[in-house]
Amino acid sequence: MKKFKVGIIGVGVIGRAHIKAFSASRIAEVTAIADINPKALRSACKEFKVKNAFTDYQDLLAMDSIDAVAVCTPPFVHAKITCDAASCGKHVLCEKPMALNSAEARRMVEACNKAGVKLAICSSRHRLSPLVELAKRFIDEGRIGKIYYYRATMVRRRGRPGIDILKESKWFLDSSKAGGGALIDIGCYDIDIALYLLGDVQPVSASAMTFSGIEPAPKLDTTYDVEEHSSLFVRFKEDVTAMFETTWAANMNSYSETLIFGSKGGLRLNPFTYYTEEDGMGISKIYDVPHDSSEIWSRLVEDFITACLEDRKPKTSGEEGLKIMEIIDMAYRSASLKREVTIQEIHEYQRTS
């Protein structure tokens, strides 16, 4: 069987994870890599036995044999690389966050649609986890009833990229390169899971606050202008509201929790718990759901490849990524202006950018 040939653009920590995931697929082959860092490029070539390596990603895109690329660079070049790849007829799997803002994200979607190639976004990878799939089944079967409130919390006690983890990647701390801090970096996952589980909901407005200033202040010789914490409240057209609390650093124990409030029942994702009534009594049922993070990577890659081969939308489509970016744009604008911001304001910004 002819292999689906992939090029990886960016071979840092996340790029190497993509190389491993695509190489593990029986129907894919990583045939080229690109990175502006020659040392990282040589190291990846040696480790993964890739023959074609370029310091200019345009040379990779010029290879006719490549079917798709994975964009694994910092966010400030996601839009350009994705649009360039689309113009060369390559399908694109783009790392998170999708872009610096929703205007860039819209250009990416439009470029890929115009070129007739698929665009998938990695912020949606958790749609493919067993926990989320089981929650989706409960919701689709009507066991939750009408969902009216959704809450997701992700707290790291000390997990600031560029400071506490991934210490070489200082770009995480610079909004001009990363787009923002905790919310855009890891909050994008929780927002995507909510959009998937709530169905085809349309965001109407958002109100948010952000904070940076956990003590002691880190000693840095680089820009540090992104948030360590965000609290975001989103209203949807369908009379559903959602709260997202996202923290890179806090004086709290690290934890994560997702709660779904419905008229007939409720869900907690981890441990997976179903709350409902039977015979007039409130009951809680805990389910043992195996959870292997490596499985999510393989499922992400397989879904992307089959979507390209079968000419269908990936489960992690660019349009879904754009909706995430619009919510994040509303959040950052709300935090800056200290008021609620509507989706109409964001659409106007997209038109003028």
Secondary structure as UniProt FT lines:
FT   STRAND          4..9
FT   HELIX           13..24
FT   TURN            26..27
FT   STRAND          28..34
FT   HELIX           38..48
FT   STRAND          52..54
FT   HELIX           57..61
FT   TURN            64..65
FT   STRAND          68..71
FT   HELIX           75..77
FT   HELIX           78..87
FT   TURN            88..89
FT   STRAND          91..94
FT   HELIX           102..115
FT   STRAND          119..121
FT   HELIX           122..128
FT   HELIX           130..140
FT   TURN            141..142
FT   STRAND          147..155
FT   TURN            162..164
FT   TURN            167..168
FT   HELIX           170..173
FT   HELIX           175..178
FT   HELIX           183..187
FT   HELIX           188..198
FT   STRAND          203..211
FT   STRAND          229..236
FT   TURN            237..238
FT   STRAND          241..247
FT   STRAND          255..262
FT   STRAND          266..268
FT   TURN            269..271
FT   STRAND          272..278
FT   TURN            279..280
FT   STRAND          281..287
FT   HELIX           293..310
FT   TURN            315..316
FT   HELIX           318..337
FT   STRAND          341..342
FT   HELIX           343..352
//
